[in-house]
Amino acid sequence: MQEGNYTLQLMVRDSSRQQSTAVVTVTVQPEINRPPVAMAGPDKELVFPVGSTTLDGSRSRDDQGIALYHREPVRGQAAVKMGNSDKAVATVSGLPVGMHRFRLMVTGRWGLSSASILTVAVRKENNSPPRAQAGGRHVLVLPNNRITLDGSIVSHLWIRDGQSPAGDAIGASDRTAAVRLTNLVEGVYTFHLQVTDSQGTADTDTATGEVRPDPRKSGLVKLVLQVCVGQLTGQQKDMLVRQLAADVQVQKIQAHSGLSTATVFSVQTGPPSVVLEAADVVRGLHRQLPEEKEDFLLFTVLRVDTADCLLESSGHGHCDPVTKLCVCSPLWVENPMECYLQDRESNCEWSIVSVTSVVLTLLTLTGGLSWLCIFCCKRRERTEIRKNTRCATLDNMDDQDRTELRRKYVKHRSTEHNSSLMVSESEFDSDRDTVFSERMERGDPKGSMNGSVRNGASFSYGSEDR
């Protein structure tokens, strides 16, 4: 229906063919149109050098709908750049420091319009440097080796102190408000947070993170299996735990090399729950594994050892975390008798000074005993040689005496007793031996010192010898 008057006639008829008529008039009046309501938005405040913003007039309304938007700076304002000035949302840029007013005019479908003014204030603020808040001190307890340090400003840079232990930042988190670290080891980490604002002013703060040793460190056992870490499934891991026949708490599974996997676990007993010492567990596995069949475990065991080196090195060195052996301090060495003969752990019990003194003492005693034995043997040989020489000298003297006596006896016999004296050789020998033996027993010095010693003892021949 359009604007105007409409007349309608109603006629009714009954069964007796009687009828009646009524007329009604409908008047269509013109629509009552209200002007639109312009809403340029709330006033804004910008801080130089920020000189751009958006002008949102989408909240303007009209019951018949808005047909046109128009924005313009109020007269007397500096020239600025405007975009989409005929849209509900416009942009303005290039605003200098000062007050800027913009008029929004909206027009409805029936030509009615409305306007609204928005003020944008641009001020230059005295910039103070940002204040860095690195987060203070953090404490971790292994095996948890990850931490997040959270800061808050526009531009961030986390710088690790050169004296901090090893650790890796995940991705580029060291250039974000929160740096994330992994692969942390025992020690104190120090990080310096440097923040910078849009004007280049910076501030620095320091955050520290302490990683404390695992309280179960002395109970961790490292089992190296001959299988790639990518081939070890969760089901196989659970079966491995059941095969060890103990309350095993697996801490981590990691690649040991290209063809082996290291499983770090601890063994508990109870109740009450007590973690067994890793050294005891390792000794037990060393005894148990050789006695079991080759397929006792799913994979071949390459090595069983404590996860960390726990040797005290007798207080004279430190434990090598790779070889699990003691590295002794200067002037100290390992005691091989206890380490190898008694099958005990590596140690640094022997002092080089003491060992050197003992070795020198033993060498001196050995040399002295050897010299004494040689001296006694040489002395005995000299005594035997002296006796043999004396006996040989006496035999030579006997031969010379016998020859001399015979010569004298023959001469004497031929001159004085040529016809009547007969002495047998056997009797002469007997008499000579008797005289020589008597003189030797008496030890008569005269017989050995006169001029006839060379020819034997002097011979006296009396009338009774005839």
C-alpha positions as CSV (number, residue, x, y, z in Angstrom):
1,M,0.0,0.0,0.0
2,Q,1.1,3.4,-0.7
3,E,0.4,6.8,0.9
4,G,-3.3,7.7,0.5
5,N,-6.9,6.8,1.4
6,Y,-8.4,3.4,0.6
7,T,-12.2,2.7,0.7
8,L,-13.5,-0.8,1.1
9,Q,-17.2,-2.0,0.9
10,L,-18.4,-5.2,2.6
11,M,-21.7,-6.8,1.4
12,V,-23.3,-9.8,3.2
13,R,-26.3,-12.0,2.1
14,D,-28.3,-14.7,4.0
15,S,-30.2,-17.7,2.9
16,S,-33.4,-15.7,2.3
17,R,-31.5,-13.6,-0.1
18,Q,-31.5,-10.6,2.1
19,Q,-28.4,-8.5,2.1
20,S,-26.6,-5.6,3.8
21,T,-23.7,-3.4,2.9
22,A,-21.0,-1.6,5.0
23,V,-18.2,0.7,3.9
24,V,-14.7,1.2,5.6
25,T,-12.0,3.7,4.7
26,V,-8.3,3.0,5.2
27,T,-5.9,6.0,5.2
28,V,-2.2,5.4,4.5
29,Q,-0.2,8.2,6.0
30,P,3.5,9.0,5.1
31,E,6.3,7.4,7.3
32,I,7.6,9.3,10.3
33,N,11.4,9.5,9.6
34,R,13.9,10.3,12.3
35,P,17.4,11.6,11.5
36,P,20.4,9.2,11.9
37,V,22.7,9.3,15.0
38,A,26.4,9.8,14.2
39,M,28.9,8.3,16.6
40,A,32.5,9.1,15.8
41,G,33.9,7.1,18.7
42,P,35.6,8.1,21.9
43,D,38.5,10.6,22.0
44,K,42.0,9.1,21.7
45,E,45.4,10.0,23.0
46,L,48.6,9.0,21.2
47,V,52.3,9.3,22.3
48,F,54.7,10.6,19.8
49,P,56.3,9.2,17.6
50,V,53.1,7.2,17.1
51,G,51.1,9.4,14.7
52,S,48.5,7.1,13.2
53,T,45.3,5.6,14.4
54,T,41.8,4.4,13.2
55,L,38.6,6.3,13.3
56,D,35.7,3.9,13.9
57,G,32.2,5.2,13.2
58,S,30.5,1.8,12.8
59,R,28.4,2.4,15.9
60,S,26.4,5.2,14.1
61,R,22.8,4.2,13.5
62,D,19.6,5.1,11.6
63,D,16.2,3.4,11.5
64,Q,16.2,3.4,7.7
65,G,19.8,2.7,7.3
66,I,22.8,4.9,6.7
67,A,23.6,5.7,3.1
68,L,26.7,7.9,3.4
69,Y,29.7,8.4,5.7
70,H,32.0,11.5,5.4
71,R,34.9,12.5,7.5
72,E,37.0,15.7,7.4
73,P,39.3,17.5,9.8
74,V,37.9,20.5,11.5
75,R,39.0,23.8,9.9
76,G,42.3,25.1,11.2
77,Q,43.8,21.7,11.7
78,A,47.1,20.7,10.1
79,A,46.9,18.6,6.9
80,V,46.9,14.9,7.6
81,K,46.5,11.8,5.5
82,M,43.2,10.0,5.6
83,G,42.2,6.7,4.2
84,N,38.7,5.3,3.6
85,S,37.1,8.6,4.8
86,D,33.8,7.6,3.2
87,K,33.7,4.3,5.1
88,A,32.5,3.4,8.5
89,V,36.1,2.8,9.6
90,A,38.8,5.2,8.4
91,T,42.5,5.6,9.0
92,V,44.5,8.7,9.7
93,S,48.3,9.1,9.8
94,G,51.0,11.7,9.9
95,L,49.6,13.3,13.0
96,P,52.1,15.8,14.6
97,V,52.2,16.6,18.3
98,G,49.0,18.5,19.2
99,M,45.2,18.3,19.3
100,H,43.4,17.0,16.2
101,R,39.6,17.1,15.7
102,F,37.7,15.1,13.1
103,R,34.1,15.5,12.1
104,L,32.0,12.5,11.1
105,M,28.8,13.1,9.1
106,V,26.3,10.4,8.3
107,T,23.3,10.7,6.0
108,G,20.2,8.5,6.0
109,R,18.2,7.1,3.1
110,W,15.7,9.9,3.3
111,G,18.4,12.6,3.2
112,L,18.5,13.3,6.9
113,S,22.0,13.6,8.3
114,S,23.9,13.9,11.6
115,A,27.4,14.8,12.7
116,S,29.9,13.9,15.5
117,I,33.3,15.2,16.3
118,L,36.3,13.0,17.6
119,T,39.4,14.5,19.2
120,V,42.8,12.8,18.8
121,A,45.5,14.2,21.2
122,V,49.2,13.5,20.2
123,R,51.6,14.3,23.0
124,K,55.3,13.9,23.5
125,E,56.1,12.1,26.7
126,N,59.4,12.1,28.6
127,N,60.6,8.6,28.0
128,S,62.2,6.7,30.9
129,P,64.2,3.5,30.3
130,P,62.2,0.3,30.7
131,R,62.7,-1.8,33.8
132,A,63.8,-5.3,33.2
133,Q,62.3,-8.0,35.5
134,A,64.1,-11.3,34.9
135,G,62.3,-13.2,37.5
136,G,64.8,-13.6,40.3
137,R,66.2,-16.9,41.5
138,H,64.9,-20.4,40.5
139,V,65.8,-23.8,41.9
140,L,65.5,-27.1,40.1
141,V,66.1,-30.6,41.3
142,L,67.3,-33.2,38.8
143,P,66.1,-35.2,36.8
144,N,63.9,-32.1,36.0
145,N,66.3,-30.3,33.6
146,R,64.0,-27.7,32.0
147,I,63.2,-24.2,33.1
148,T,61.3,-21.1,31.7
149,L,62.5,-17.6,32.7
150,D,59.8,-15.1,32.0
151,G,60.3,-11.4,31.4
152,S,58.0,-8.7,30.0
153,I,58.9,-5.8,27.6
154,V,58.9,-5.0,23.9
155,S,62.3,-6.3,22.9
156,H,64.1,-9.0,24.9
157,L,67.5,-10.6,24.8
158,W,68.7,-13.3,27.2
159,I,72.5,-13.5,27.5
160,R,73.9,-16.5,29.4
161,D,76.8,-15.8,31.7
162,G,80.1,-17.3,30.5
163,Q,80.7,-19.1,33.8
164,S,77.3,-21.0,33.7
165,P,77.3,-24.7,33.0
166,A,76.1,-26.2,29.8
167,G,72.5,-25.9,28.6
168,D,70.5,-25.2,25.4
169,A,67.9,-22.6,24.7
170,I,64.9,-24.1,22.9
171,G,64.5,-22.5,19.5
172,A,64.8,-18.7,19.5
173,S,63.3,-18.3,22.9
174,D,66.3,-16.3,24.1
175,R,64.9,-13.4,22.1
176,T,61.4,-13.6,23.6
177,A,60.0,-12.6,26.9
178,A,60.3,-16.2,28.2
179,V,63.4,-18.2,27.5
180,R,63.1,-22.0,27.7
181,L,66.2,-24.0,28.6
182,T,66.8,-27.8,28.4
183,N,69.6,-30.2,28.9
184,L,70.6,-28.5,32.1
185,V,73.1,-30.1,34.4
186,E,74.0,-29.6,38.1
187,G,75.2,-26.1,38.8
188,V,74.1,-22.4,39.0
189,Y,73.0,-20.7,35.8
190,T,73.1,-16.9,35.5
191,F,71.2,-15.1,32.7
192,H,71.2,-11.4,31.9
193,L,67.9,-10.0,30.5
194,Q,68.3,-6.9,28.3
195,V,65.1,-5.1,27.3
196,T,64.8,-2.3,24.8
197,D,61.9,0.0,24.0
198,S,60.9,1.6,20.7
199,Q,63.2,4.6,21.3
200,G,66.3,2.4,21.9
201,T,66.5,2.8,25.7
202,A,67.5,-0.4,27.4
203,D,67.8,-1.9,30.9
204,T,69.3,-5.1,32.2
205,D,68.4,-7.5,35.0
206,T,69.9,-10.8,36.1
207,A,68.1,-14.1,36.8
208,T,69.7,-17.2,38.3
209,G,68.7,-20.8,38.2
210,E,70.2,-23.4,40.4
211,V,70.1,-27.1,39.4
212,R,70.5,-29.4,42.4
213,P,71.7,-33.0,42.2
214,D,69.1,-35.8,42.0
215,P,68.5,-37.2,45.5
216,R,68.3,-40.6,43.8
217,K,71.6,-40.2,42.1
218,S,73.3,-42.9,44.1
219,G,70.6,-45.4,43.0
220,L,70.6,-44.8,39.2
221,V,71.7,-47.7,37.1
222,K,72.6,-47.5,33.4
223,L,71.8,-50.5,31.2
224,V,73.1,-50.3,27.6
225,L,71.2,-52.6,25.1
226,Q,72.1,-53.5,21.6
227,V,69.1,-51.9,19.9
228,C,68.4,-48.6,18.2
229,V,66.4,-46.2,20.3
230,G,63.9,-45.9,17.5
231,Q,63.2,-49.6,17.5
232,L,62.4,-49.8,21.3
233,T,58.7,-49.7,21.7
234,G,56.8,-48.9,24.9
235,Q,55.6,-52.6,25.1
236,Q,59.2,-53.8,24.9
237,K,60.2,-51.4,27.6
238,D,57.5,-52.7,29.9
239,M,58.5,-56.2,29.2
240,L,62.1,-55.4,29.9
241,V,61.0,-54.0,33.3
242,R,59.1,-57.2,34.1
243,Q,62.1,-59.4,33.1
244,L,64.3,-57.6,35.6
245,A,62.0,-59.0,38.3
246,A,62.1,-56.0,40.6
247,D,60.3,-52.7,41.3
248,V,62.1,-50.8,38.6
249,Q,61.4,-47.1,38.1
250,V,62.6,-46.1,34.6
251,Q,63.8,-42.5,34.5
252,K,64.7,-42.0,30.9
253,I,65.6,-43.9,27.7
254,Q,68.0,-42.2,25.3
255,A,70.3,-43.1,22.4
256,H,73.7,-44.3,23.5
257,S,75.2,-44.6,20.0
258,G,73.9,-45.4,16.5
259,L,73.2,-49.0,17.4
260,S,72.6,-49.0,21.2
261,T,70.1,-47.6,23.7
262,A,70.8,-46.5,27.3
263,T,68.1,-47.1,29.9
264,V,68.5,-45.3,33.2
265,F,66.5,-46.8,36.1
266,S,66.4,-47.3,39.8
267,V,65.3,-50.2,41.9
268,Q,63.1,-49.9,44.9
269,T,62.3,-52.2,47.8
270,G,59.7,-52.0,50.4
271,P,57.6,-51.3,52.1
272,P,58.8,-48.9,53.2
273,S,60.0,-47.7,49.8
274,V,63.8,-47.6,49.8
275,V,66.0,-47.0,46.7
276,L,68.8,-49.6,46.4
277,E,72.3,-48.4,45.9
278,A,73.4,-48.5,42.3
279,A,76.6,-50.3,43.0
280,D,74.7,-53.2,44.7
281,V,72.3,-53.5,41.8
282,V,75.2,-53.5,39.3
283,R,77.0,-56.2,41.2
284,G,73.8,-58.3,41.3
285,L,73.2,-57.9,37.6
286,H,76.8,-58.9,36.9
287,R,76.2,-62.1,38.8
288,Q,72.8,-62.8,37.4
289,L,73.2,-62.1,33.7
290,P,75.9,-64.7,33.0
291,E,73.9,-67.3,34.8
292,E,70.7,-66.7,32.7
293,K,70.1,-67.8,29.2
294,E,71.0,-65.8,26.2
295,D,67.4,-64.8,25.5
296,F,66.8,-63.8,29.1
297,L,66.3,-60.2,28.0
298,L,64.8,-59.1,24.7
299,F,68.1,-57.5,23.6
300,T,71.8,-58.1,24.2
301,V,73.2,-56.3,27.2
302,L,76.3,-54.4,26.2
303,R,77.1,-52.8,29.5
304,V,75.8,-52.5,33.0
305,D,77.1,-49.7,35.2
306,T,76.1,-46.9,37.5
307,A,74.6,-43.9,35.8
308,D,77.0,-41.5,37.6
309,C,80.5,-42.1,38.8
310,L,80.1,-42.6,42.5
311,L,83.7,-43.5,43.4
312,E,85.3,-41.4,46.2
313,S,88.9,-42.0,45.0
314,S,90.0,-42.3,48.6
315,G,89.9,-38.6,48.9
316,H,92.9,-38.2,46.6
317,G,91.4,-37.6,43.2
318,H,88.1,-37.6,41.2
319,C,85.9,-40.1,39.3
320,D,85.9,-40.0,35.5
321,P,82.2,-39.9,34.4
322,V,83.0,-41.7,31.2
323,T,85.3,-44.6,32.3
324,K,83.8,-44.7,35.8
325,L,87.4,-45.0,37.1
326,C,89.4,-42.9,39.6
327,V,91.7,-40.2,38.2
328,C,94.3,-39.8,41.0
329,S,95.8,-36.5,42.1
330,P,99.5,-35.9,41.7
331,L,101.7,-38.0,44.0
332,W,98.9,-40.6,44.4
333,V,98.4,-43.9,42.5
334,E,96.0,-46.8,42.5
335,N,96.4,-49.8,44.9
336,P,96.4,-52.7,42.3
337,M,96.3,-55.4,45.0
338,E,92.8,-54.4,46.2
339,C,91.5,-53.3,42.8
340,Y,92.4,-56.4,40.8
341,L,93.3,-59.2,43.3
342,Q,90.4,-58.5,45.7
343,D,88.0,-57.3,43.0
344,R,87.3,-54.0,44.7
345,E,86.5,-50.6,43.2
346,S,89.1,-48.3,41.7
347,N,90.9,-46.2,44.3
348,C,93.8,-43.8,45.0
349,E,95.1,-45.3,48.2
350,W,98.9,-45.4,47.5
351,S,101.2,-42.4,47.9
352,I,104.0,-42.3,45.4
353,V,106.4,-41.1,48.1
354,S,105.5,-44.1,50.3
355,V,105.6,-46.6,47.5
356,T,109.0,-45.2,46.3
357,S,110.4,-45.5,49.9
358,V,109.2,-49.1,50.3
359,V,110.6,-50.1,46.9
360,L,114.0,-48.5,47.6
361,T,114.0,-50.3,51.0
362,L,113.2,-53.6,49.5
363,L,115.9,-53.1,46.8
364,T,118.4,-52.2,49.4
365,L,117.6,-55.3,51.5
366,T,117.6,-57.6,48.5
367,G,121.0,-56.2,47.4
368,G,122.4,-56.6,50.9
369,L,121.3,-60.2,51.2
370,S,122.6,-61.0,47.7
371,W,126.0,-59.5,48.6
372,L,126.1,-61.4,51.9
373,C,125.4,-64.7,50.1
374,I,128.0,-64.0,47.5
375,F,130.6,-63.1,50.1
376,C,130.0,-66.3,52.1
377,C,130.3,-68.4,49.0
378,K,133.5,-66.7,47.9
379,R,135.0,-67.1,51.4
380,R,134.2,-70.8,51.4
381,E,135.8,-71.3,48.0
382,R,138.9,-69.5,49.2
383,T,139.1,-71.7,52.3
384,E,138.8,-74.9,50.2
385,I,141.4,-73.7,47.7
386,R,143.8,-72.9,50.6
387,K,143.4,-76.4,52.1
388,N,144.0,-78.0,48.7
389,T,147.1,-75.9,48.0
390,R,148.5,-76.9,51.5
391,C,148.0,-80.6,50.9
392,A,149.6,-80.3,47.4
393,T,152.6,-78.5,49.0
394,L,153.0,-81.2,51.6
395,D,152.9,-84.0,48.9
396,N,155.6,-82.2,47.0
397,M,157.7,-81.9,50.1
398,D,157.3,-85.7,50.8
399,D,158.6,-86.5,47.3
400,Q,161.6,-84.2,47.6
401,D,162.5,-85.6,51.1
402,R,162.2,-89.1,49.9
403,T,164.6,-88.4,47.0
404,E,167.1,-86.6,49.2
405,L,167.1,-89.3,51.8
406,R,167.7,-92.0,49.3
407,R,170.6,-90.0,47.9
408,K,172.2,-89.5,51.3
409,Y,171.6,-93.0,52.4
410,V,173.2,-94.5,49.3
411,K,176.3,-92.3,49.7
412,H,176.6,-93.0,53.3
413,R,176.2,-96.7,52.7
414,S,178.8,-96.8,50.0
415,T,181.5,-95.0,52.1
416,E,181.0,-96.3,55.6
417,H,178.8,-99.3,55.6
418,N,179.2,-100.6,52.2
419,S,179.5,-104.2,53.3
420,S,177.3,-104.6,56.3
421,L,174.3,-102.3,56.2
422,M,171.1,-103.3,54.6
423,V,168.0,-101.2,55.0
424,S,165.0,-101.9,53.1
425,E,163.0,-99.3,51.3
426,S,160.0,-100.1,53.2
427,E,161.6,-99.5,56.5
428,F,163.1,-96.2,55.3
429,D,159.7,-95.0,54.3
430,S,158.2,-96.0,57.6
431,D,161.0,-94.2,59.5
432,R,160.7,-91.0,57.4
433,D,157.0,-90.8,57.8
434,T,157.3,-91.3,61.6
435,V,159.9,-88.5,61.9
436,F,157.8,-86.1,59.7
437,S,154.6,-86.8,61.6
438,E,156.2,-86.1,64.9
439,R,157.7,-82.8,63.8
440,M,154.4,-81.7,62.3
441,E,152.5,-82.6,65.5
442,R,155.0,-80.7,67.7
443,G,155.0,-77.7,65.3
444,D,158.8,-77.3,65.5
445,P,159.6,-74.0,63.9
446,K,163.2,-74.7,63.4
447,G,162.7,-77.5,61.0
448,S,160.6,-75.3,58.8
449,M,163.0,-72.3,58.9
450,N,166.5,-73.8,58.4
451,G,168.1,-73.9,55.0
452,S,167.1,-77.5,54.3
453,V,163.4,-76.9,54.3
454,R,163.5,-77.0,50.6
455,N,164.8,-80.6,50.7
456,G,162.6,-81.7,53.6
457,A,163.4,-82.3,57.3
458,S,167.1,-83.2,58.3
459,F,167.8,-86.9,58.7
460,S,169.9,-88.3,61.6
461,Y,171.2,-91.7,61.2
462,G,172.5,-93.4,64.4
463,S,174.1,-96.7,65.1
464,E,170.8,-98.0,66.3
465,D,169.5,-97.6,62.8
466,R,171.9,-99.8,61.3
